[in-house]
């Protein structure tokens, strides 16, 4: 019976993932797969009776139980030495190890001792044990034969995750590739106990690990992606936020708020902003009041500021310092003094994340583009134009060139030079602009066409903006307004 089940679940198929693959944003890890196979064989029985387990977990356990694996007693001894007080913490240390270690066949940890995560520092001997286990149990073969089940599970997440990431990118007006200098990775692990989601930030890698659950954990994945997108901004502008830290005293009254938020004002600020963003994306304004009652003290402020942000043109990366700098301590103190905080923890706890590393400072063309936007915002148009032109010499990336031409086109429009603005906006469209840039470019072209008396051409631009996936909501509204003006 086991043989039949194993044959059905671990179907022999073409090895669509190599042992050490270049993983996509949504994928599975051969290192984590091997770690979970080893600890399941060694006694990791968390929620084993749950109907939410993926069939692959029991199939792997049954298959490994039939094999001769001389290293297994040593792995069982290691597992026994590293038991933790609950199943989540027990799984957590092995997830940390798998995300720190290299891939098969040696699973070596090559980073310096000071860089090894604290919960991994006492587990380095596992590398040698895993290397032997991998060879003796022929995990490479089991990994290849598990691909069909893994791919089917990933397929459940692919569309919803893509939509969630696009939704966040559109609101924050950030590149579809995410945060510059870092990488967001979602890993599925079918041998873990069900209903688990764990998040890690190591160096430039931000990773979410999800296990089987009755429904895809899209809310949690989006929440993690918001952390990945917004935490670097809080760190980059911590000097501004330090001047607002006096408000943190109000969070101390929130009995249900986790201590990590009470002790880290940057994390509290980020979580407050995330709560406001989630309420806006989900069209649930009541979520803001719930958030502040739970202790996320700046959620109401950010909820008020997000519509203001959407009405202007800058990306969140550029607008953020203005938004947090405008926090009025007197006004927010008065608001928070009236809040009756909840007595217990929230029904849905926030996704726990490791403290983020300092974000990489903007350099090269990205820094020049940032400087140009700040100069444009300050109405120093000649200086801004020069910096936008510098971007063209510093990189050959089309989206960056598009952003530079978009900036110069706006300057031309401000300087009442419609012919140059028209030419530069059209050049922007030729260079693979990010969706939010393309959306506003189409709106501006529509406005220029209207000013020139060419209603049909303006309508085409506005319609294109309204139909563009990833365009900001404000750009769509501007396009709709343009269409209404044409029809009058």
ROGU-158847 format. One record per residue (C-alpha): x negated, y negated, z. Coordinates in steps of 0.25 Angstrom, whole numbers, padded with zeros to 4 digits, always signed. Layout:
ROGU-158847
XYZ/...
***
This chain:
ROGU-158847
+0000+0000+0000/-0011-0010+0004/-0018-0006-0009/-0006-0010-0017/-0004-0023-0010/-0018-0026-0011/-0018-0024-0026/-0006-0033-0028/-0011-0044-0020/-0026-0044-0023/-0024-0042-0038/-0036-0040-0046/-0037-0052-0055/-0047-0060-0062/-0056-0068-0052/-0050-0081-0054/-0058-0087-0043/-0073-0083-0042/-0080-0080-0028/-0085-0095-0027/-0075-0103-0036/-0074-0118-0039/-0061-0119-0031/-0049-0127-0036/-0042-0137-0027/-0032-0125-0023/-0039-0112-0022/-0044-0100-0014/-0058-0098-0008/-0066-0085-0008/-0073-0089+0004/-0060-0091+0012/-0055-0079+0006/-0067-0071+0011/-0066-0077+0025/-0051-0074+0026/-0053-0060+0021/-0064-0057+0032/-0056-0063+0044/-0043-0056+0040/-0051-0043+0039/-0058-0046+0053/-0045-0049+0061/-0039-0062+0056/-0024-0059+0058/-0018-0072+0059/-0003-0072+0055/-0005-0059+0049/+0009-0054+0050/+0015-0067+0044/+0023-0066+0031/+0016-0078+0026/+0003-0071+0024/-0001-0069+0010/-0002-0055+0005/-0016-0056+0002/-0020-0057+0017/-0015-0043+0020/-0020-0038+0007/-0034-0042+0010/-0034-0037+0024/-0029-0024+0019/-0039-0023+0008/-0051-0027+0017/-0047-0017+0028/-0049-0006+0018/-0063-0010+0014/-0076-0007+0021/-0082-0020+0026/-0094-0018+0035/-0095-0033+0038/-0080-0033+0044/-0084-0030+0058/-0093-0041+0059/-0083-0051+0053/-0072-0046+0063/-0082-0049+0074/-0085-0063+0069/-0070-0065+0068/-0068-0061+0082/-0078-0070+0087/-0072-0082+0080/-0057-0080+0084/-0050-0093+0087/-0038-0097+0096/-0028-0097+0085/-0027-0092+0071/-0028-0106+0064/-0041-0109+0071/-0046-0095+0067/-0043-0097+0053/-0048-0111+0053/-0063-0107+0056/-0063-0097+0044/-0057-0107+0035/-0068-0117+0039/-0079-0106+0037/-0073-0103+0023/-0073-0117+0019/-0087-0119+0024/-0094-0106+0019/-0098-0104+0005/-0092-0094-0005/-0095-0079-0007/-0103-0071-0006/-0111-0077+0005/-0101-0088+0012/-0113-0096+0016/-0111-0109+0024/-0122-0118+0018/-0119-0131+0025/-0127-0137+0036/-0123-0133+0051/-0118-0147+0054/-0109-0146+0042/-0102-0133+0046/-0088-0135+0051/-0088-0132+0067/-0078-0120+0065/-0088-0114+0055/-0101-0116+0063/-0099-0103+0071/-0095-0095+0059/-0107-0095+0050/-0110-0080+0052/-0097-0077+0044/-0104-0081+0031/-0113-0068+0032/-0101-0060+0036/-0092-0065+0025/-0103-0062+0015/-0104-0048+0019/-0089-0046+0020/-0087-0052+0006/-0096-0042+0000/-0091-0030+0008/-0076-0033+0006/-0078-0037-0008/-0071-0050-0006/-0074-0055-0020/-0065-0044-0026/-0054-0047-0016/-0055-0062-0019/-0053-0059-0034/-0042-0050-0032/-0035-0060-0023/-0034-0071-0033/-0020-0068-0038/-0014-0070-0024/-0022-0082-0022/-0018-0088-0035/-0004-0086-0033/-0004-0092-0019/-0012-0104-0025/-0001-0106-0036/+0009-0109-0025/+0001-0121-0020/-0005-0126-0034/+0007-0134-0038/+0011-0140-0025/-0003-0143-0021/-0006-0150-0034/+0007-0159-0032/+0003-0162-0018/-0011-0166-0022/-0006-0175-0033/+0004-0181-0024/-0006-0186-0014/-0016-0190-0025/-0005-0198-0032/-0002-0205-0019/-0016-0208-0015/-0020-0211-0029/-0032-0202-0028/-0039-0194-0039/-0033-0181-0042/-0046-0174-0038/-0044-0180-0024/-0054-0187-0015/-0067-0190-0022/-0079-0182-0016/-0070-0171-0010/-0062-0159-0013/-0049-0154-0009/-0047-0139-0009/-0035-0130-0005/-0038-0116-0002/-0028-0105-0001/-0031-0093+0008/-0022-0081+0008/-0028-0073+0019/-0026-0083+0030/-0015-0083+0039/-0003-0090+0033/+0002-0105+0035/-0013-0110+0037/-0018-0123+0031/-0032-0128+0035/-0040-0140+0030/-0055-0142+0030/-0064-0154+0025/-0078-0150+0023/-0087-0160+0016/-0080-0164+0003/-0071-0152+0004/-0057-0153+0009/-0050-0139+0010/-0036-0134+0013/-0034-0120+0016/-0020-0114+0015/-0015-0100+0018/-0002-0093+0014/+0011-0100+0019/+0026-0098+0015/+0026-0112+0007/+0014-0119+0001/+0007-0129+0011/+0008-0141+0002/+0011-0151+0013/-0002-0147+0020/-0010-0146+0008/-0006-0160+0004/-0008-0165+0018/-0022-0160+0018/-0024-0166+0004/-0020-0180+0010/-0030-0178+0021/-0041-0175+0011/-0037-0187+0003/-0035-0197+0015/-0045-0193+0026/-0057-0198+0018/-0050-0212+0017/-0049-0213+0032/-0063-0209+0034/-0068-0219+0023/-0060-0230+0030/-0062-0227+0044/-0068-0240+0048/-0054-0246+0044/-0047-0236+0051/-0055-0238+0064/-0049-0251+0065/-0035-0245+0066/-0039-0234+0076/-0032-0241+0088/-0019-0235+0082/-0024-0221+0086/-0020-0223+0100/-0006-0222+0096/-0008-0208+0091/-0013-0203+0105/+0002-0204+0109/+0006-0194+0099/+0006-0181+0107/+0008-0172+0095/-0004-0178+0087/-0016-0169+0085/-0028-0174+0093/-0036-0175+0080/-0028-0186+0075/-0029-0194+0088/-0044-0193+0088/-0046-0196+0073/-0040-0209+0068/-0044-0207+0054/-0037-0193+0054/-0025-0199+0061/-0025-0210+0050/-0026-0200+0039/-0015-0191+0044/-0006-0204+0046/-0008-0207+0032/-0006-0193+0027/+0008-0193+0035/+0012-0205+0028/+0008-0200+0014/+0015-0187+0016/+0028-0194+0021/+0027-0203+0008/+0024-0191-0002/+0035-0182+0004/+0045-0194+0005/+0047-0192+0020/+0045-0205+0027/+0050-0199+0040/+0037-0192+0040/+0030-0205+0044/+0038-0206+0057/+0035-0192+0060/+0020-0194+0058/+0019-0206+0067/+0027-0199+0078/+0017-0188+0077/+0005-0197+0079/+0001-0201+0064/+0001-0216+0068/-0002-0222+0055/+0008-0214+0047/+0019-0226+0047/+0008-0236+0043/+0003-0228+0031/+0018-0224+0027/+0020-0239+0026/+0007-0241+0018/+0009-0230+0008/+0019-0238-0001/+0010-0250+0000/-0001-0241-0005/+0007-0235-0017/+0011-0249-0022/-0004-0253-0024/-0013-0246-0034/-0025-0241-0026/-0028-0227-0022/-0027-0223-0008/-0042-0222-0007/-0043-0237-0010/-0031-0242-0003/-0033-0234+0010/-0042-0245+0017/-0032-0256+0015/-0021-0247+0020/-0028-0243+0033/-0034-0256+0035/-0020-0263+0035/-0016-0255+0047/-0010-0265+0057/-0014-0261+0071/-0004-0270+0078/+0007-0265+0069/+0004-0251+0069/+0002-0251+0084/+0016-0257+0086/+0022-0247+0077/+0015-0235+0084/+0018-0240+0098/+0033-0237+0095/+0030-0223+0090/+0035-0211+0099/+0025-0200+0095/+0030-0185+0094/+0027-0176+0106/+0022-0164+0099/+0014-0161+0087/+0019-0162+0073/+0027-0151+0067/+0017-0150+0055/+0003-0153+0060/-0006-0160+0051/-0016-0152+0043/-0029-0151+0051/-0041-0156+0044/-0056-0156+0047/-0062-0170+0049/-0065-0175+0035/-0079-0178+0032/-0082-0193+0028/-0077-0195+0014/-0087-0197+0003/-0089-0212+0001/-0085-0217-0013/-0097-0218-0022/-0100-0221-0036/-0088-0224-0046/-0078-0221-0035/-0084-0231-0026/-0085-0241-0037/-0070-0239-0040/-0066-0241-0026/-0074-0254-0025/-0067-0258-0038/-0053-0256-0032/-0057-0263-0020/-0061-0275-0028/-0049-0275-0036/-0040-0274-0024/-0048-0287-0019/-0045-0294-0032/-0060-0295-0036/-0057-0291-0050/-0070-0294-0057/-0078-0286-0046/-0068-0274-0047/-0068-0274-0062/-0084-0272-0061/-0083-0261-0052/-0072-0254-0060/-0082-0255-0072/-0093-0249-0064/-0085-0237-0061/-0085-0234-0076/-0100-0233-0076/-0101-0225-0063/-0093-0213-0067/-0088-0205-0079/-0075-0200-0072/-0063-0204-0080/-0054-0206-0068/-0064-0216-0062/-0065-0223-0075/-0050-0224-0076/-0049-0230-0062/-0059-0240-0066/-0052-0244-0079/-0039-0244-0071/-0045-0254-0061/-0051-0263-0072/-0037-0263-0079/-0030-0268-0066/-0041-0279-0066/-0038-0283-0080/-0023-0283-0077/-0025-0292-0065/-0033-0301-0073/-0022-0302-0083/-0029-0295-0094/-0018-0286-0099/-0026-0281-0112/-0038-0277-0104/-0029-0271-0093/-0022-0263-0104/-0034-0257-0110/-0040-0253-0097/-0028-0247-0092/-0027-0239-0105/-0042-0235-0103/-0038-0230-0089/-0028-0220-0095/-0039-0214-0104/-0048-0210-0092/-0040-0200-0084/-0036-0209-0073/-0030-0203-0059/-0015-0202-0059/-0013-0214-0050/-0022-0223-0059/-0015-0218-0072/-0002-0221-0066/-0005-0236-0063/-0012-0237-0076/+0001-0233-0083/+0009-0243-0075/-0001-0255-0078/-0001-0251-0093/+0014-0251-0092/+0014-0265-0086/+0005-0271-0096/+0013-0265-0107/+0026-0272-0101/+0018-0285-0100/+0015-0284-0115/+0029-0282-0118/+0028-0267-0122/+0039-0260-0114/+0039-0247-0121/+0024-0245-0119/+0025-0250-0104/+0036-0239-0102/+0027-0228-0107/+0016-0232-0097/+0026-0233-0086/+0033-0219-0089/+0019-0213-0090/+0016-0218-0076/+0029-0213-0070/+0027-0199-0076/+0012-0198-0072/+0009-0188-0061/+0000-0193-0050/+0004-0208-0052/+0007-0215-0040/+0021-0218-0035/+0019-0233-0036/+0014-0232-0051/+0026-0224-0054/+0035-0235-0048/+0028-0246-0055/+0030-0238-0068/+0045-0236-0065/+0046-0251-0062/+0039-0254-0075/+0049-0245-0082/+0061-0253-0076/+0055-0266-0080/+0054-0261-0094/+0068-0257-0095/+0074-0270-0090/
***
